[in-house]
């Protein structure tokens, strides 16, 4: 009996999500169109990849009220997938991965955090394997998809209600709301220095790209340590000098970070604050 394995390199929805996240990052930092061209080429109208992606999206976005309806919908999507041209699909997917590898560092792109990874992996197994391959594992995959499809009756939070209200507004009103939100954000963080603004911008634009954030941390942390060391030499109070030295030693080791979190960003923001205060004190 087969062991049903998942491969993110063969999962069309995950490959597409990687490209979308990459495009988001590019749009915030440059005018590159490489990713757009790749998406147009492989996910344009009538490609087998676009047809398969539509089936993935159906199972991700659809919501039903019962397990029976969920299972029926899963069977319908499975049946629709069986009509795809498998040889063409396999060739297009292979060429897509090849193109991504040629244009980018695929290993780096593939480490971008993907929402609904478990559900997408389960859908992949549903499409790629037959019941006879491993009934137990395939049923487990179906259970994950069913749980995702069934409507969650959890009471809506205030944030959910605000988002719904925002979406229901017309385009002009949404634009005005967004402008006010940006102005409020700028007002709140107007006191940040340039280093802090750069850190926040990097985190916001690469929130799902841990490798890029780790590379950025690796770049700025030595600079923070160097500035702390520079200011320590000017501190006259022995106790304060020891404390600042200790803080420098406590700076996070980037290699041990598996996922960059808000707490890491907040820590570095505070270190930048400390450097500013030491600079003022040592004038």
Backbone as CSV, one residue per row, in Angstrom:
resi,resn,N_x,N_y,N_z,CA_x,CA_y,CA_z,C_x,C_y,C_z
1,UNK,0.843,-1.197,0.000,0.000,0.000,0.000,0.883,1.254,0.000
2,UNK,0.541,2.201,-0.845,1.349,3.411,-0.986,1.267,4.315,0.238
3,UNK,2.376,5.024,0.470,2.362,6.082,1.461,2.098,7.383,0.703
4,UNK,0.961,8.018,0.967,0.575,9.202,0.207,1.434,10.404,0.605
5,UNK,2.343,10.754,-0.272,3.264,11.851,0.008,2.812,13.134,-0.687
6,UNK,3.081,14.245,-0.025,2.766,15.536,-0.614,4.041,16.214,-1.081
7,UNK,3.979,16.863,-2.242,5.114,17.616,-2.765,4.666,19.036,-3.101
8,UNK,5.227,20.011,-2.403,4.837,21.396,-2.687,5.344,21.844,-4.052
9,UNK,6.330,21.117,-4.596,6.848,21.435,-5.914,5.894,20.975,-7.016
10,UNK,4.940,20.116,-6.652,3.954,19.620,-7.616,2.540,20.099,-7.285
11,UNK,2.429,20.879,-6.224,1.128,21.381,-5.796,0.871,22.709,-6.510
12,UNK,-0.012,22.680,-7.484,-0.275,23.857,-8.323,-0.701,25.074,-7.505
13,UNK,-1.564,24.869,-6.525,-2.056,25.989,-5.713,-0.935,26.625,-4.893
14,UNK,-0.042,25.802,-4.358,1.073,26.325,-3.568,2.069,27.058,-4.465
15,UNK,2.330,26.529,-5.656,3.222,27.202,-6.600,2.648,28.571,-6.985
16,UNK,1.340,28.611,-7.211,0.688,29.877,-7.556,0.769,30.858,-6.386
17,UNK,0.547,30.351,-5.169,0.594,31.204,-3.979,2.000,31.767,-3.784
18,UNK,3.018,30.948,-4.048,4.401,31.425,-3.953,4.617,32.620,-4.895
19,UNK,4.102,32.498,-6.105,4.269,33.564,-7.093,3.525,34.831,-6.674
20,UNK,2.324,34.660,-6.132,1.541,35.817,-5.686,2.265,36.539,-4.557
21,UNK,2.809,35.773,-3.591,3.537,36.395,-2.479,4.798,37.090,-2.991
22,UNK,5.450,36.464,-3.965,6.644,37.058,-4.560,6.288,38.357,-5.270
23,UNK,5.159,38.350,-5.993,4.693,39.531,-6.708,4.372,40.666,-5.735
24,UNK,3.738,40.324,-4.614,3.411,41.323,-3.596,4.672,41.986,-3.076
25,UNK,5.682,41.162,-2.819,6.960,41.683,-2.333,7.597,42.604,-3.366
26,UNK,7.575,42.192,-4.639,8.179,42.990,-5.706,7.459,44.311,-5.898
27,UNK,6.140,44.269,-5.833,5.361,45.477,-6.089,5.610,46.551,-5.048
28,UNK,6.021,46.133,-3.845,6.290,47.089,-2.772,7.723,47.614,-2.824
29,UNK,8.594,46.940,-3.571,9.999,47.322,-3.539,10.592,47.676,-4.900
30,UNK,9.925,47.306,-5.999,10.497,47.563,-7.318,9.413,47.538,-8.387
31,UNK,9.844,47.708,-9.638,8.914,47.702,-10.764,9.074,46.439,-11.615
32,UNK,9.580,45.394,-11.025,9.834,44.167,-11.775,8.525,43.549,-12.268
33,UNK,8.591,42.980,-13.475,7.402,42.334,-14.043,7.624,40.850,-14.304
34,UNK,8.749,40.328,-13.852,9.083,38.927,-14.102,8.001,37.987,-13.593
35,UNK,7.560,38.210,-12.369,6.560,37.329,-11.770,5.230,37.419,-12.504
36,UNK,4.842,38.632,-12.912,3.594,38.820,-13.657,3.638,38.021,-14.954
37,UNK,4.767,38.077,-15.636,4.922,37.341,-16.901,4.796,35.831,-16.687
38,UNK,5.359,35.344,-15.591,5.276,33.909,-15.296,3.824,33.506,-15.027
39,UNK,3.124,34.319,-14.244,1.720,34.024,-13.928,0.871,34.026,-15.193
40,UNK,1.083,35.021,-16.064,0.324,35.100,-17.316,0.597,33.892,-18.212
41,UNK,1.850,33.487,-18.251,2.234,32.380,-19.128,1.643,31.051,-18.691
42,UNK,1.708,30.774,-17.387,1.310,29.446,-16.918,-0.105,29.365,-16.352
43,UNK,-0.651,30.514,-15.953,-2.001,30.485,-15.392,-2.982,31.318,-16.210
44,UNK,-2.607,31.552,-17.470,-3.504,32.253,-18.369,-4.703,31.391,-18.730
45,UNK,-5.633,31.978,-19.440,-6.874,31.288,-19.795,-6.606,29.996,-20.561
46,UNK,-7.294,28.943,-20.148,-7.310,27.641,-20.824,-6.053,26.778,-20.651
47,UNK,-5.090,27.188,-19.823,-3.985,26.270,-19.532,-4.493,25.215,-18.549
48,UNK,-3.902,24.039,-18.589,-4.326,22.978,-17.667,-4.045,23.373,-16.216
49,UNK,-2.965,24.129,-16.027,-2.634,24.599,-14.670,-3.721,25.526,-14.133
50,UNK,-4.240,26.404,-14.988,-5.296,27.320,-14.537,-6.572,26.544,-14.204
51,UNK,-6.859,25.499,-14.975,-8.043,24.668,-14.705,-7.895,23.933,-13.375
52,UNK,-6.688,23.411,-13.124,-6.466,22.717,-11.860,-6.527,23.707,-10.701
53,UNK,-5.966,24.892,-10.895,-5.997,25.920,-9.848,-7.437,26.283,-9.484
54,UNK,-8.310,26.346,-10.472,-9.717,26.648,-10.217,-10.350,25.595,-9.316
55,UNK,-9.957,24.339,-9.497,-10.500,23.267,-8.657,-9.959,23.367,-7.228
56,UNK,-8.676,23.706,-7.100,-8.108,23.953,-5.764,-8.883,25.076,-5.077
57,UNK,-9.085,26.174,-5.824,-9.774,27.336,-5.255,-11.211,27.023,-4.871
58,UNK,-11.848,26.159,-5.639,-13.223,25.767,-5.316,-13.278,25.103,-3.954
59,UNK,-12.329,24.217,-3.694,-12.307,23.498,-2.417,-11.813,24.374,-1.267
60,UNK,-11.116,25.451,-1.591,-10.656,26.378,-0.556,-11.721,27.407,-0.209
61,UNK,-12.426,27.902,-1.231,-13.339,29.024,-1.022,-14.791,28.621,-0.765
62,UNK,-15.193,27.443,-1.231,-16.590,27.028,-1.057,-16.906,26.766,0.412
63,UNK,-18.141,27.028,0.794,-18.600,26.723,2.152,-19.952,26.023,2.089
64,UNK,-20.095,24.958,2.850,-21.352,24.198,2.903,-21.770,24.035,4.360
65,UNK,-23.001,23.595,4.558,-23.533,23.526,5.915,-23.525,22.129,6.528
66,UNK,-23.183,21.117,5.737,-23.201,19.754,6.287,-22.072,18.921,5.733
67,UNK,-21.743,17.863,6.454,-20.673,16.956,6.014,-21.056,16.245,4.732
68,UNK,-22.361,15.889,4.585,-22.837,15.190,3.388,-22.611,16.052,2.142
69,UNK,-22.941,17.345,2.248,-22.744,18.251,1.117,-21.265,18.459,0.828
70,UNK,-20.461,18.484,1.883,-19.015,18.646,1.706,-18.434,17.460,0.947
71,UNK,-18.811,16.261,1.348,-18.312,15.051,0.684,-18.779,14.976,-0.764
72,UNK,-20.020,15.398,-0.998,-20.555,15.404,-2.363,-19.778,16.390,-3.231
73,UNK,-19.456,17.548,-2.663,-18.701,18.554,-3.405,-17.280,18.062,-3.687
74,UNK,-16.683,17.380,-2.725,-15.346,16.814,-2.906,-15.355,15.811,-4.056
75,UNK,-16.375,14.954,-4.100,-16.486,13.964,-5.184,-16.622,14.657,-6.547
76,UNK,-17.383,15.753,-6.571,-17.573,16.490,-7.823,-16.254,17.074,-8.316
77,UNK,-15.489,17.660,-7.404,-14.191,18.248,-7.770,-13.194,17.177,-8.192
78,UNK,-13.218,16.056,-7.511,-12.341,14.935,-7.858,-12.664,14.433,-9.267
79,UNK,-13.951,14.335,-9.566,-14.392,13.881,-10.884,-13.977,14.872,-11.963
80,UNK,-14.120,16.176,-11.670,-13.728,17.209,-12.634,-12.224,17.176,-12.883
81,UNK,-11.465,16.904,-11.836,-10.006,16.840,-11.976,-9.588,15.678,-12.864
82,UNK,-10.336,14.604,-12.823,-9.993,13.421,-13.624,-10.125,13.679,-15.123
83,UNK,-10.837,14.748,-15.497,-11.012,15.066,-16.920,-9.866,15.910,-17.471
84,UNK,-8.985,16.397,-16.604,-7.852,17.202,-17.072,-6.866,16.336,-17.839
85,UNK,-6.169,16.962,-18.765,-5.143,16.263,-19.537,-3.903,16.118,-18.664
86,UNK,-3.692,14.935,-18.120,-2.628,14.729,-17.120,-1.224,14.934,-17.682
87,UNK,-1.000,14.494,-18.916,0.345,14.645,-19.489,0.666,16.131,-19.719
88,UNK,-0.321,16.900,-20.199,-0.133,18.339,-20.405,0.051,19.045,-19.067
89,UNK,-0.750,18.652,-18.093,-0.663,19.239,-16.753,0.717,19.001,-16.151
90,UNK,1.210,17.783,-16.267,2.519,17.438,-15.718,3.621,18.235,-16.400
91,UNK,3.513,18.376,-17.725,4.533,19.126,-18.478,4.518,20.604,-18.102
92,UNK,3.322,21.192,-18.010,3.219,22.602,-17.642,3.751,22.858,-16.241
93,UNK,3.453,21.955,-15.325,3.924,22.124,-13.948,5.444,22.018,-13.887
94,UNK,6.008,21.071,-14.629,7.459,20.906,-14.677,8.122,22.167,-15.232
95,UNK,7.559,22.701,-16.321,8.120,23.912,-16.936,7.977,25.119,-16.017
96,UNK,6.887,25.170,-15.243,6.681,26.265,-14.290,7.780,26.260,-13.232
97,UNK,8.032,25.099,-12.635,9.076,24.985,-11.617,10.436,25.326,-12.217
98,UNK,10.670,24.876,-13.436,11.932,25.155,-14.135,12.105,26.665,-14.346
99,UNK,11.028,27.331,-14.741,11.084,28.775,-14.981,11.330,29.543,-13.685
100,UNK,10.631,29.140,-12.622,10.833,29.796,-11.324,12.281,29.623,-10.871
101,UNK,12.824,28.423,-11.071,14.205,28.136,-10.669,15.202,28.979,-11.465
102,UNK,14.872,29.236,-12.732,15.764,30.031,-13.586,15.726,31.514,-13.234
103,UNK,14.548,31.992,-12.860,14.364,33.417,-12.598,14.685,33.822,-11.154
104,UNK,14.427,32.896,-10.214,14.628,33.186,-8.793,15.406,32.065,-8.121
105,UNK,15.710,32.283,-6.859,16.258,31.218,-6.018,15.068,30.402,-5.526
106,UNK,14.824,29.241,-6.167,13.602,28.490,-5.870,13.540,28.053,-4.408
107,UNK,14.666,27.655,-3.856,14.682,27.222,-2.461,14.228,28.348,-1.542
108,UNK,14.633,29.572,-1.880,14.263,30.723,-1.070,12.776,31.034,-1.230
109,UNK,12.287,31.014,-2.473,10.879,31.296,-2.743,9.984,30.243,-2.098
110,UNK,10.425,28.991,-2.128,9.595,27.890,-1.616,9.441,27.919,-0.094
111,UNK,10.256,28.734,0.587,10.168,28.810,2.046,9.194,29.888,2.517
112,UNK,8.569,30.578,1.551,7.557,31.568,1.907,6.394,30.862,2.603
113,UNK,5.952,31.443,3.734,4.891,30.821,4.511,3.571,30.860,3.750
114,UNK,2.886,29.711,3.684,1.638,29.582,2.939,0.474,29.342,3.891
115,UNK,-0.571,30.150,3.750,-1.786,29.923,4.533,-2.492,28.674,4.007
116,UNK,-3.221,27.991,4.873,-3.974,26.789,4.487,-3.075,25.693,3.897
117,UNK,-1.822,25.646,4.345,-0.887,24.663,3.776,-1.421,23.240,3.940
118,UNK,-1.929,22.928,5.123,-2.418,21.572,5.393,-3.583,21.220,4.489
119,UNK,-4.492,22.173,4.288,-5.652,21.928,3.423,-5.211,21.747,1.976
120,UNK,-4.290,22.586,1.514,-3.798,22.482,0.141,-3.067,21.153,-0.088
121,UNK,-2.328,20.714,0.923,-1.631,19.425,0.831,-2.639,18.277,0.750
122,UNK,-3.734,18.393,1.494,-4.780,17.358,1.483,-5.491,17.310,0.136
123,UNK,-5.718,18.491,-0.465,-6.357,18.548,-1.781,-5.446,17.918,-2.829
124,UNK,-4.145,18.174,-2.696,-3.171,17.564,-3.619,-3.280,16.041,-3.583
125,UNK,-3.333,15.482,-2.386,-3.438,14.024,-2.249,-4.752,13.509,-2.823
126,UNK,-5.828,14.270,-2.623,-7.130,13.890,-3.173,-7.062,13.797,-4.694
127,UNK,-6.387,14.767,-5.326,-6.306,14.807,-6.783,-5.302,13.802,-7.348
128,UNK,-4.214,13.581,-6.625,-3.115,12.779,-7.169,-3.239,11.274,-6.913
129,UNK,-4.011,10.883,-5.911,-4.076,9.471,-5.548,-5.498,8.920,-5.649
130,UNK,-5.560,7.589,-5.794,-6.850,6.894,-5.855,-7.140,6.240,-4.507
131,UNK,-8.398,5.914,-4.277,-8.806,5.286,-3.011,-7.988,4.038,-2.707
132,UNK,-7.695,3.275,-3.750,-7.013,1.996,-3.563,-5.567,2.168,-3.110
133,UNK,-4.984,3.348,-3.363,-3.579,3.575,-3.005,-3.353,3.496,-1.497
134,UNK,-4.221,4.127,-0.743,-4.154,4.082,0.719,-5.454,4.686,1.269
135,UNK,-6.486,3.850,1.425,-7.803,4.335,1.859,-7.764,5.152,3.155
136,UNK,-6.962,4.724,4.120,-6.920,5.393,5.417,-6.368,6.815,5.286
137,UNK,-5.217,6.952,4.629,-4.616,8.277,4.484,-5.467,9.202,3.621
138,UNK,-6.101,8.633,2.588,-6.943,9.457,1.734,-8.175,9.949,2.502
139,UNK,-8.692,9.105,3.375,-9.831,9.510,4.199,-9.417,10.623,5.160
140,UNK,-8.204,10.521,5.694,-7.707,11.579,6.589,-7.602,12.912,5.845
141,UNK,-7.175,12.848,4.584,-7.088,14.059,3.764,-8.475,14.629,3.509
142,UNK,-9.423,13.756,3.250,-10.801,14.204,3.024,-11.372,14.859,4.276
143,UNK,-11.035,14.307,5.429,-11.520,14.880,6.697,-11.035,16.323,6.876
144,UNK,-9.771,16.557,6.497,-9.210,17.914,6.597,-9.979,18.864,5.682
145,UNK,-10.266,18.395,4.459,-10.986,19.234,3.489,-12.420,19.485,3.951
146,UNK,-13.066,18.448,4.481,-14.433,18.585,4.983,-14.492,19.621,6.090
147,UNK,-13.544,19.540,7.028,-13.495,20.512,8.133,-13.340,21.937,7.617
148,UNK,-12.578,22.063,6.526,-12.364,23.381,5.943,-13.623,23.889,5.231
149,UNK,-14.371,22.975,4.599,-15.541,23.363,3.804,-16.759,23.741,4.651
150,UNK,-16.915,23.060,5.786,-18.112,23.282,6.596,-18.060,24.655,7.258
151,UNK,-19.154,25.376,7.157,-19.252,26.727,7.705,-19.041,26.711,9.206
152,UNK,-18.174,27.599,9.657,-17.905,27.721,11.089,-18.893,28.713,11.693
153,UNK,-19.654,28.254,12.661,-20.676,29.110,13.282,-20.148,29.920,14.468
154,UNK,-18.814,30.012,14.575,-18.231,30.794,15.669,-18.677,32.251,15.559
155,UNK,-19.126,32.844,16.651,-19.586,34.239,16.618,-18.518,35.162,16.034
156,UNK,-18.945,36.117,15.232,-18.010,37.046,14.602,-17.442,38.024,15.618
157,UNK,-16.158,38.285,15.484,-15.505,39.261,16.357,-15.786,40.663,15.832
158,UNK,-15.434,41.649,16.631,-15.625,43.034,16.207,-14.802,43.332,14.952
159,UNK,-13.604,42.711,14.878,-12.749,42.911,13.704,-13.434,42.365,12.455
160,UNK,-14.045,41.156,12.575,-14.757,40.556,11.451,-15.874,41.478,10.968
161,UNK,-16.610,42.037,11.928,-17.731,42.922,11.584,-17.244,44.179,10.874
162,UNK,-16.120,44.720,11.349,-15.566,45.931,10.727,-15.130,45.640,9.298
163,UNK,-14.482,44.478,9.095,-14.028,44.100,7.761,-15.210,43.913,6.815
164,UNK,-16.278,43.276,7.304,-17.470,43.087,6.485,-18.079,44.422,6.089
165,UNK,-18.147,45.335,7.043,-18.694,46.668,6.774,-17.848,47.391,5.736
166,UNK,-16.532,47.273,5.876,-15.603,47.910,4.937,-15.805,47.375,3.515
167,UNK,-15.945,46.046,3.404,-16.121,45.427,2.089,-17.440,45.817,1.430
168,UNK,-18.455,46.108,2.241,-19.779,46.440,1.710,-19.866,47.883,1.196
169,UNK,-18.855,48.694,1.520,-18.871,50.084,1.096,-18.526,50.212,-0.385
170,UNK,-18.962,51.324,-1.009,-18.615,51.517,-2.413,-17.134,51.878,-2.538
171,UNK,-16.645,51.873,-3.767,-15.210,52.037,-4.015,-14.657,53.342,-3.447
172,UNK,-15.375,54.463,-3.676,-14.900,55.772,-3.213,-14.813,55.828,-1.693
173,UNK,-15.805,55.248,-1.028,-15.819,55.262,0.427,-14.707,54.379,0.992
174,UNK,-14.453,53.239,0.328,-13.351,52.359,0.762,-12.019,53.075,0.607
175,UNK,-11.878,53.813,-0.489,-10.636,54.554,-0.739,-10.423,55.620,0.332
176,UNK,-11.501,56.312,0.690,-11.421,57.327,1.736,-11.046,56.689,3.073
177,UNK,-11.679,55.532,3.376,-11.381,54.818,4.629,-9.924,54.404,4.672
178,UNK,-9.422,53.917,3.532,-8.028,53.485,3.451,-7.083,54.666,3.656
179,UNK,-7.418,55.812,3.028,-6.590,57.019,3.169,-6.520,57.467,4.620
180,UNK,-7.678,57.449,5.297,-7.716,57.830,6.706,-6.900,56.863,7.555
181,UNK,-6.957,55.581,7.200,-6.200,54.565,7.939,-4.705,54.795,7.792
182,UNK,-4.272,55.093,6.560,-2.848,55.359,6.306,-2.395,56.605,7.066
183,UNK,-3.243,57.651,7.037,-2.908,58.886,7.759,-2.771,58.619,9.257
184,UNK,-3.678,57.791,9.784,-3.655,57.453,11.207,-2.383,56.679,11.539
185,UNK,-2.017,55.759,10.637,-0.790,54.970,10.833,0.429,55.889,10.848
186,UNK,0.474,56.804,9.881,1.619,57.729,9.790,1.716,58.620,11.016
187,UNK,0.527,59.036,11.516,0.495,59.879,12.713,1.008,59.114,13.929
188,UNK,0.581,57.844,14.031,0.966,57.023,15.178,2.457,56.746,15.202
189,UNK,3.039,56.536,14.008,4.448,56.159,13.960,5.345,57.285,13.452
190,UNK,4.866,58.513,13.561,5.652,59.654,13.088,6.932,59.845,13.887
191,UNK,6.959,59.315,15.115,8.126,59.494,15.973,9.229,58.482,15.739
192,UNK,9.024,57.545,14.835,10.042,56.525,14.574,11.220,57.123,13.815
193,UNK,12.423,56.638,14.127,13.580,57.097,13.359,13.681,56.287,12.068
194,UNK,14.635,56.642,11.225,14.742,56.022,9.902,14.986,54.519,9.981
195,UNK,15.809,54.092,10.925,16.107,52.664,11.079,14.854,51.882,11.448
196,UNK,14.038,52.445,12.334,12.811,51.793,12.755,11.799,51.732,11.619
197,UNK,11.706,52.799,10.840,10.784,52.817,9.694,11.184,51.775,8.658
198,UNK,12.494,51.665,8.408,12.982,50.674,7.448,12.670,49.256,7.921
199,UNK,12.839,49.020,9.229,12.550,47.708,9.806,11.067,47.370,9.659
200,UNK,10.194,48.309,9.998,8.747,48.086,9.881,8.348,47.850,8.429
201,UNK,8.899,48.631,7.523,8.586,48.486,6.100,8.999,47.098,5.601
202,UNK,10.179,46.647,6.018,10.676,45.339,5.605,9.761,44.233,6.135
203,UNK,9.336,44.364,7.387,8.475,43.348,7.997,7.107,43.303,7.312
204,UNK,6.531,44.471,7.042,5.212,44.536,6.419,5.224,43.958,5.009
205,UNK,6.270,44.272,4.246,6.319,43.833,2.849,6.829,42.407,2.677
206,UNK,7.436,41.844,3.728,7.966,40.469,3.624,7.477,39.595,4.775
207,UNK,6.260,39.886,5.281,5.763,39.187,6.468,5.686,37.675,6.276
208,UNK,5.504,37.217,5.039,5.404,35.788,4.779,6.696,35.187,4.222
209,UNK,7.727,35.998,4.164,8.994,35.528,3.607,10.064,35.543,4.703
210,UNK,10.063,34.489,5.511,10.968,34.399,6.646,12.431,34.491,6.236
211,UNK,12.795,33.878,5.113,14.190,33.885,4.683,14.685,35.296,4.383
212,UNK,13.840,36.106,3.732,14.230,37.494,3.437,14.369,38.300,4.721
213,UNK,13.454,38.069,5.664,13.514,38.779,6.936,14.755,38.377,7.726
214,UNK,15.062,37.080,7.718,16.252,36.605,8.423,17.516,37.215,7.810
215,UNK,17.529,37.317,6.481,18.686,37.912,5.793,18.827,39.382,6.189
216,UNK,17.690,40.070,6.324,17.703,41.478,6.731,18.180,41.614,8.171
217,UNK,17.698,40.724,9.045,18.136,40.731,10.447,19.641,40.497,10.536
218,UNK,20.125,39.555,9.744,21.557,39.239,9.732,22.378,40.465,9.334
219,UNK,21.774,41.292,8.488,22.461,42.486,8.003,22.485,43.602,9.047
220,UNK,21.361,43.804,9.772,21.285,44.965,10.675,21.754,44.688,12.098
221,UNK,21.690,43.434,12.553,22.062,43.131,13.936,23.533,43.463,14.245
222,UNK,24.482,43.111,13.362,25.875,43.502,13.646,26.023,45.015,13.805
223,UNK,25.248,45.788,13.030,25.295,47.237,13.127,24.790,47.726,14.477
224,UNK,23.735,47.073,14.973,23.190,47.424,16.293,24.228,47.142,17.372
225,UNK,24.851,45.963,17.299,25.870,45.587,18.282,27.055,46.549,18.243
226,UNK,27.425,46.936,17.026,28.562,47.849,16.860,28.270,49.211,17.494
227,UNK,27.044,49.715,17.287,26.676,51.013,17.861,26.585,50.946,19.378
228,UNK,26.079,49.824,19.902,26.006,49.654,21.354,27.411,49.644,21.955
229,UNK,28.318,48.947,21.300,29.706,48.874,21.775,30.352,50.262,21.756
230,UNK,30.018,51.019,20.704,30.569,52.370,20.569,30.092,53.262,21.720
231,UNK,28.810,53.139,22.073,28.262,53.985,23.138,28.687,53.507,24.528
232,UNK,28.918,52.194,24.676,29.353,51.647,25.968,30.670,52.280,26.398
233,UNK,31.549,52.521,25.433,32.853,53.108,25.746,32.724,54.507,26.353
234,UNK,31.586,55.164,26.073,31.385,56.528,26.570,30.602,56.578,27.887
235,UNK,30.045,55.416,28.293,29.255,55.381,29.529,30.186,55.371,30.740
236,UNK,29.928,56.261,31.685,30.779,56.368,32.873,30.299,55.506,34.028
237,UNK,28.981,55.320,34.131,28.429,54.533,35.233,28.684,53.045,34.993
238,UNK,29.437,52.356,35.889,29.791,50.942,35.703,28.571,50.034,35.575
239,UNK,27.548,50.261,36.389,26.352,49.407,36.364,25.635,49.521,35.024
240,UNK,25.488,50.736,34.521,24.832,50.964,33.231,25.628,50.333,32.104
241,UNK,26.954,50.437,32.209,27.832,49.861,31.189,27.651,48.346,31.115
242,UNK,27.556,47.692,32.268,27.361,46.238,32.316,26.017,45.852,31.703
243,UNK,24.987,46.626,32.030,23.641,46.348,31.522,23.588,46.451,29.999
244,UNK,24.180,47.483,29.452,24.175,47.670,27.995,24.975,46.570,27.306
245,UNK,26.103,46.203,27.927,26.907,45.093,27.395,26.086,43.806,27.346
246,UNK,25.336,43.566,28.426,24.507,42.362,28.534,23.411,42.373,27.469
247,UNK,22.823,43.537,27.244,21.771,43.661,26.223,22.307,43.338,24.835
248,UNK,23.522,43.735,24.579,24.147,43.441,23.294,24.303,41.929,23.105
249,UNK,24.688,41.246,24.180,24.860,39.790,24.124,23.524,39.066,23.920
250,UNK,22.442,39.694,24.394,21.128,39.068,24.342,20.436,39.198,22.985
251,UNK,21.035,39.950,22.071,20.435,40.095,20.744,20.238,38.724,20.113
252,UNK,19.071,38.534,19.478,18.681,37.201,18.971,19.682,36.624,17.980
253,UNK,19.848,35.323,18.048,20.660,34.596,17.084,19.765,34.239,15.897
254,UNK,19.997,34.876,14.767,19.116,34.727,13.605,19.010,33.269,13.151
255,UNK,20.096,32.536,13.268,20.104,31.151,12.785,19.110,30.255,13.518
256,UNK,18.765,30.630,14.737,17.847,29.784,15.516,16.377,30.162,15.300
257,UNK,16.130,31.232,14.546,14.754,31.672,14.291,14.133,30.843,13.172
258,UNK,13.050,30.149,13.471,12.343,29.373,12.452,11.293,30.226,11.748
259,UNK,10.671,31.122,12.504,9.630,31.988,11.949,9.770,33.376,12.575
260,UNK,9.956,34.384,11.753,10.098,35.747,12.261,8.731,36.234,12.740
261,UNK,8.668,36.622,14.011,7.403,37.054,14.613,7.458,38.541,14.963
262,UNK,6.292,39.056,15.342,6.206,40.456,15.740,7.109,40.748,16.932
263,UNK,7.243,39.756,17.810,8.069,39.945,19.008,9.525,40.227,18.640
264,UNK,10.014,39.585,17.567,11.391,39.831,17.122,11.529,41.270,16.618
265,UNK,10.521,41.717,15.855,10.536,43.075,15.311,10.477,44.104,16.442
266,UNK,9.594,43.871,17.419,9.455,44.785,18.553,10.761,44.884,19.337
267,UNK,11.439,43.750,19.487,12.725,43.742,20.201,13.734,44.648,19.503
268,UNK,13.832,44.510,18.179,14.781,45.334,17.437,14.385,46.813,17.458
269,UNK,13.070,47.089,17.427,12.612,48.481,17.523,13.070,49.110,18.841
270,UNK,13.009,48.308,19.918,13.434,48.803,21.236,14.942,49.023,21.287
271,UNK,15.687,48.158,20.594,17.137,48.349,20.544,17.480,49.654,19.823
272,UNK,16.740,49.949,18.742,16.967,51.212,18.035,16.640,52.397,18.948
273,UNK,15.586,52.245,19.767,15.244,53.278,20.756,16.384,53.482,21.742
274,UNK,16.948,52.369,22.226,18.045,52.415,23.188,19.246,53.146,22.605
275,UNK,19.565,52.851,21.345,20.699,53.502,20.688,20.476,55.011,20.606
276,UNK,19.223,55.406,20.288,18.888,56.833,20.209,19.067,57.504,21.566
277,UNK,18.605,56.840,22.626,18.728,57.388,23.983,20.190,57.505,24.411
278,UNK,20.979,56.479,24.095,22.412,56.510,24.444,23.126,57.619,23.690
279,UNK,22.704,57.820,22.432,23.301,58.870,21.630,23.039,60.241,22.250
280,UNK,21.806,60.438,22.721,21.451,61.706,23.360,22.199,61.889,24.677
281,UNK,22.294,60.796,25.430,22.938,60.867,26.757,24.435,61.118,26.653
282,UNK,25.044,60.630,25.557,26.498,60.729,25.412,26.951,61.940,24.606
283,UNK,26.026,62.873,24.374,26.409,64.080,23.634,27.400,64.929,24.430
